[in-house]
Amino acid sequence: MSCPDCTAAAQRSHWMFTAGCRGCIARGVARLPQFRKVRDAGVLDRAYRQLLEQAGVTHDEVKRAAAADFEQRAQAERGQQRRAA
């Protein structure tokens, strides 16, 4: 957790981001369809690597932010339930 918005996002649905906070930037990337695509494929494609470079964060930071993010955990659970059905 890098700031109050990161802390809040770990505990409940929270859509605020603090400018300049690496945790917020990583959380923002983690909520993009590009992250879900590479997460599901298991391969970092060129467009996603460019996105990371533009955002100034690493894939590991994005993965950590996704793991800590309440919204991402809920989304992952819904995806697992759909695949199990």
KOLDO-785967 format. One record per atom (N, C-alpha, C): x, y, z. Coordinates in steps of 0.001 Angstrom, whole numbers, padded with zeros to 6 digits, always signed. Example, Ala and Ser with C-alpha at 12.3 -4.5 7.8 and 13.67 -1.06 7.14 Angstrom:
<marlos>
+013190-005690+007800 +012300-004500+007800 +013200-003300+007800 +012850-002250+007080 +013670-001060+007140 +012900+000030+007870 
</marlos>
This chain:
<marlos>
+000834-001166+000000 +000000+000000+000000 +000886+001239+000000 +000622+002116-000920 +001471+003286-001072 +000835+004573-000579 -000502+004597-000465 -001193+005833-000087 -002577+005469+000450 -003326+006450+000940 -004673+006156+001439 -005599+005544+000369 -005443+005941-000888 -006272+005356-001940 -005921+003894-002182 -004655+003547-002105 -004246+002144-002241 -004816+001318-001091 -004729+001863+000115 -005252+001165+001288 -006754+000948+001159 -007478+001981+000762 -008924+001871+000606 -009287+000861-000481 -008535+000844-001579 -008814-000063-002690 -008586-001518-002301 -007739-001756-001324 -007500-003116-000857 -008649-003614+000020 -009411-002690+000587 -010447-003058+001545 -011852-003082+000963 -012091-002310-000092 -013438-002208-000647 -013340-001654-002079 -014471-001621-002757 -014496-000997-004082 -014103+000462-003931 -013076+000862-004627 -012557+002225-004499 -011968+002627-005840 -012429+003741-006373 -012019+004146-007712 -011229+005436-007732 -010711+005841-006601 -009880+007045-006550 -008412+006639-006689 -007634+007516-007291 -006210+007291-007498 -005466+008562-007101 -004296+008402-006503 -003459+009538-006130 -002406+009745-007210 -002370+010941-007774 -001388+011258-008814 +000021+011063-008273 +000853+010408-009043 +002245+010212-008679 +002503+009025-007775 +001471+008356-007295 +001650+007178-006434 +001874+005953-007319 +003013+005291-007156 +003320+004113-007976 +002290+003009-007767 +001805+002864-006533 +000780+001859-006256 -000502+002136-007019 -000907+003397-007056 -002109+003777-007801 -001916+003583-009299 -000754+003924-009783 -000477+003735-011212 -000531+002249-011552 +000100+001429-010732 +000097-000017-010968 -001318-000579-010868 -002090-000098-009912 -003480-000547-009762 -004298-000150-010991 -004055+001040-011498 -004746+001472-012705 -004442+000567-013885 -003175+000209-014047 -002792-000706-015132 -003426-002074-014908 -003456-002519-013656 -004020-003836-013347 -005503-003918-013686 -006177-002796-013730 -007607-002787-014035 -007894-002685-015533 -006865-002575-016343 -007043-002446-017788 -007203-003810-018454 -007923-003861-019576 -008067-005121-020297 -006726-005687-020775 -005756-004827-021027 -004445-005310-021479 -003797-006197-020420 -003953-005845-019145 -003387-006682-018080 -004107-008027-018032 -005429-008012-018096 -006172-009274-018053 -005781-010173-019218 -005545-009563-020371 -005160-010347-021548 -003829-011061-021323 -002821-010334-020848 -001517-010978-020650 -001545-011928-019459 -002335-011603-018438 -002456-012502-017284 -003052-013826-017731 -004113-013769-018530 -004777-014990-018980 -003928-015774-019975 -003185-015049-020831 -002352-015708-021842 -001031-016200-021264 -000575-015568-020188 +000704-015952-019595 +001904-015440-020374 +001674-014473-021266 +002741-013921-022102 +002596-012401-022146 +003700-011692-021927 +003676-010235-022010 +003829-009830-023467 +002771-009299-024057 +002861-008908-025457 +003477-007512-025587 +003770-007167-026810 +004462-005903-027096 +003664-004680-026621 +002371-004674-026886 +001536-003538-026497 +001527-003360-024980 +001476-004458-024251 +001472-004382-022793 +002823-003892-022272 +003906-004368-022856 +005240-003893-022443 +005377-002395-022692 +004824-001911-023806 +004844-000473-024075 +004008+000285-023041 +002873-000273-022674 +002023+000334-021652 +002778+000443-020326 +003477-000613-019948 +004269-000579-018712 +005323+000517-018774 +005980+000619-019916 +007017+001636-020077 +006419+003039-019965 +005289+003256-020611 +004642+004569-020549 +004178+004901-019129 +003682+003892-018420 +003184+004111-017064 +004324+004239-016056 +005477+003699-016398 +006625+003777-015499 +006570+002796-014346 +005893+001655-014566 +005824+000612-013549 +006248-000712-014163 +006530-001684-013311 +006929-003003-013785 +005740-003950-013746 +005878-005058-014450 +004830-006078-014430 +004666-006633-013017 +005761-006798-012294 +005678-007288-010910 +004887-006318-010032 +005087-005019-010226 +004323-004035-009460 +002827-004136-009787 +002527-004336-011051 +001130-004458-011472 +000511-005725-010879 +001252-006827-010900 +000741-008072-010321 +000489-007913-008822 +001416-007262-008114 +001222-007029-006682 +000011-006134-006437 -000146-005108-007250 -001290-004205-007104 -002592-004955-007369 -002602-005813-008370 -003802-006593-008681 -004146-007533-007526 -003135-008148-006932 -003368-009071-005821 -003932-008352-004598 -003543-007097-004413 -003995-006323-003255 -005317-005610-003511 -005729-005492-004753 -006897-004693-005132 -008190-005482-004951 -009095-004967-004141 -010389-005595-003889 -011134-005867-005196 -011158-004886-006103 -011863-005040-007378 -011276-006183-008201 -009966-006291-008243 -009320-007346-009026 -009597-008718-008420 -009573-008812-007096 -009858-010098-006448 -011277-010533-006757 -012227-009602-006682 -013623-009926-006972 -013783-010348-008428 -013114-009657-009327 -013189-009982-010747 -012591-011364-011016 -011477-011681-010387 -010837-012986-010555 -011749-014101-010043 -012408-013863-008924 -013333-014857-008385 -014489-015102-009341 -015026-014042-009933 -016124-014203-010897 -015656-015001-012112 -014439-014727-012562 -013897-015465-013704 -013712-016941-013392 -013250-017262-012212 -013075-018656-011817 -014420-019368-011723 -015418-018663-011216 -016746-019254-011120 -017312-019539-012503 -017098-018633-013457 -017596-018843-014825 -016892-020037-015472 -015573-020139-015256 -014838-021257-015859 -015233-022593-015238 -015587-022596-013960 -015971-023828-013277 -017372-024287-013684 -018176-023361-014158 -019568-023702-014517 -019650-024445-015825 
</marlos>
